[in-house]
Amino acid sequence: MAKSEDTRQTLDALFHPRSIALIGATNNLGKWGGIIMANAIGNGFKGKLFPVNSRDEQIMGIRAYRKVTEIPDPVDLACIVTPAETVPALVLDCARKQIRTVLVISSNFAETGPEGQKRQDALLSVARDAGVRLVGPNSMGIFSSTRSLVLLMALVEPLKGDISFVSQSGNIGGQMLEWGKRLKTGFRHFVSSGNEADLSCRDYVEYFGRDDRCRAVMIYLESLKHPGGWMETAREVARRKPVVVFKGGKTEAGQKAARSHSGALAGVVPIFDASFRQAGLIQARTTEAFIDCARSLSRLPLPSGNRVGIITRGGGWGVVTTDACEEMGLEVPALQPKTLEALDRILPPYWSRGNPVDLVAATDIRIYLDCMEILMKDPSVDGVIALSALPGRVMSFLSRPALKERLGLDDARVRAYEASAEKAGREVLEGIVHLMRTLGKPVVLVGMYPTSGAFETLIEKEGLNLYPTPERAVRVMARLMEYGRYRRRLEAREAAWI
Amino acid sequence: MAKSEDTRQTLDALFHPRSIALIGATNNLGKWGGIIMANAIGNGFKGKLFPVNSRDEQIMGIRAYRKVTEIPDPVDLACIVTPAETVPALVLDCARKQIRTVLVISSNFAETGPEGQKRQDALLSVARDAGVRLVGPNSMGIFSSTRSLVLLMALVEPLKGDISFVSQSGNIGGQMLEWGKRLKTGFRHFVSSGNEADLSCRDYVEYFGRDDRCRAVMIYLESLKHPGGWMETAREVARRKPVVVFKGGKTEAGQKAARSHSGALAGVVPIFDASFRQAGLIQARTTEAFIDCARSLSRLPLPSGNRVGIITRGGGWGVVTTDACEEMGLEVPALQPKTLEALDRILPPYWSRGNPVDLVAATDIRIYLDCMEILMKDPSVDGVIALSALPGRVMSFLSRPALKERLGLDDARVRAYEASAEKAGREVLEGIVHLMRTLGKPVVLVGMYPTSGAFETLIEKEGLNLYPTPERAVRVMARLMEYGRYRRRLEAREAAWI
């Protein structure tokens, strides 16, 4: 079997296993084997779970086996959480049981120094001879939405979605899954690649590239054994879907820190920003931008230029957003005369007649959507940043005990008002989703994160992108425009070849 | 009376009024006069409130007057919320009533064009002749912690604290008060300076400078009539306390947007970054950094150098934090041999023996504080960034229905665990506060925002600075170090003169 076909089958078993042996499972929640077991059960793994443990007959109510070879059913994937020195023999057991894919959580390999490197080399050699492929060692684990599978050391309940993510740091990976949850952004697959003794970052990226259900790829990168090959693969994937990269160890001090915590080789050829750009990869500069960019690129339509329309309910925010656009190389164009005329019919006579469109403290939220539509239809505008799109919570504020009586507000009136404000807000958001679909232009929203479940659901289901600061929204828009430009250039080049 | 003495008395009346006439107050919550009235009542103004309204006898249960001159008691401050054309006559009424300080919320003055400019000039001339000082017009209002006074168009309940803030944009001002609340950061005084027909940004900054209870000044700046004079005042204040400036209209497009929304004059002399720096002002580059920097500078000890110690519970975050330090010009120094030896006694043998100090997945939170103390005592370290300082919520995760039964967890055990985790977490935070005080070095924390009220209180009361991303914490540390450097330079210069 060709190596690439073997890798594909291995990763199918990793991300879509029907049955898993968890070697080192325990009832003790103070141990990783207990945490991972609880994670797998608690997140509702859709498949069979076989705890393997030399002492207990049951782990968390599930029948346990003393050895992997004693499991009567076929097993697609083994996960090992035992001390380093025990791992090679357990890998041999796996081979005997016809398990060809083994996820090694166990640490104390190359990341701890020369002794560990020797242990890792020996492990790899055992695995190769036995025909077993390894994830890790020193992996933090994996997540797969297709099997509702959380085999992780971190206690997270990731949302299911369409971003696939390989991370050369376990704790950054776990944090991104958690942030994704807070941003209502889900993942399709996640793997903490650990020391990459066998399967490497490149293999995972290639797999994600071929997976049609994956709509964006995230990569946290610290070091590469073969940067050239990796870059070739990443470039190939970026032709079809957005690839967002965060590079850890960008500075000399950072590289030093990276070498001391992972099994990374010293003297790795550095990859420069320019080569990322050339390959069409989106480089995130901060961890926050990392998840933001993947989130928006996986969901929003790509703009066909870099001209931003801004809609705001206050002058100052409009100024700040305009500055941020200019500073990130985006244009805030003049609007077409027809657009201004259409807005004249809605807004008070003293409105600013320009971009940003300032709604001048208009209190009716419905005006917002009307202006939005006019702005989005302007041919000079490629994408819109929409500030304060969500309605405020006026009534709940005013219904505090100190005021309620004085204002003569009763609960029914407060509830009725809140319901009507929520309805109006939902109409605006649904309207924005509809406009994005029909016009194919992205909208990035700015506002305080909603406390209402209805808005949250709309954000999750429709992929609306809402950020608390204008600068964060502008950065997202800049990356959408960057990737849109790359795709247009690719298409133009391909058209020229035909 | 000298003008500066007059200004001081005016601002005393503005920020510490014993009695207020609210001209244009109404029971209608759909109008600004209703919102502001509700805000003043709802936030518990400690003084007398006199609604002035030509129709109703009572506003929100408080006796109203038809004219300000009919109020029997003395009035320190008037606030006008009526249409622009009615304002001059009302200002004359105020003068008759011996009210010398008038806050003009009413808009439709210079910000709407030449006609509005004429109205504003006429208003100013009436006020000058009558001996009345004006805040605004087109102000969004004020907040004063000393009187629990919220005279604002925005529905916010700002926290009380020690930051004083003047904003040339009302909506940016209101947003910062709201963000402050979420960050557990309070304000002493806030004023939206509006069109600055009379009192200007410079006057407010000077006042904040002389107020010993104000520990940091925030300024949102769009344009200045007399940049030189303003700069002189700001520089003087920055010698004594941190002054954080956000400049709106940094770019040409942003300037254009600013001109169209405020009464700002075109062709104002631009103020450059270099002159901010020279004057010791801290310039925030993003709105998020604006509040973050004021928050940290008002509370944390100033570092005496730019060397950062990093403590982390995962390698990847350490790498990212190190990169961010380097990129912002901060040093991540090697630790002293004595520090490494002390850490050797606590951490497992394979720990990375360097800075960042990686606690290598140590699960006991108490180790955290011990390592923290050792790191902070290292003479090579001027300040510490502490990642994942708060305990996770392991038990509440494991006690979800799907797991609880399988794991044999009962409510009592979960509660006991949570209580003990919270206690351990509180000990760590209290320990950090103690170390900051005794060693005089700042600590900036990185972690998910706590859901526990106990942690929140500790953060608010002790001024602990917690941020969700390492980059945000590093930016705050960089600004602390920048201002610390400025103060040391000043002191050195003064010492040389003696």
Interface residues (C-beta under 8 A of the other chain):
Chain A: L29 G30 A38 I41 G42 G44 M60 G61 N108 T112 G113 G116 L155 E157 S167 Q168 S169 G170 N171 I172 G173 Q175 E178 Y220 E222 G248 G249 K250 T251 E252 A253 G254 K256 A257 A258 S260 H261 S262 T286 T287 E288 R313 G314 G315 G316 W317 G318 V319 V320 T322 D323 A324 C325 E326 E327 V332 Y350 S352 R353 G354 P356 D358 T363 G392 R393 V394 F397 L398 R400 A402 L403 R406 L407 M448 P468 T469 P470 E471 R472
Chain B: L29 G30 A38 I41 G42 G44 M60 G61 N108 E111 T112 G113 G116 L155 E157 S167 Q168 S169 G170 N171 I172 G173 Q175 E178 Y220 E222 G248 G249 K250 T251 E252 A253 G254 K256 A257 A258 S260 H261 S262 T286 T287 E288 R313 G314 G315 G316 W317 G318 V319 V320 T322 D323 A324 C325 E326 E327 V332 Y350 S352 R353 G354 P356 D358 T363 G392 R393 V394 F397 L398 R400 A402 L403 R406 L407 M448 T469 P470 E471 R472
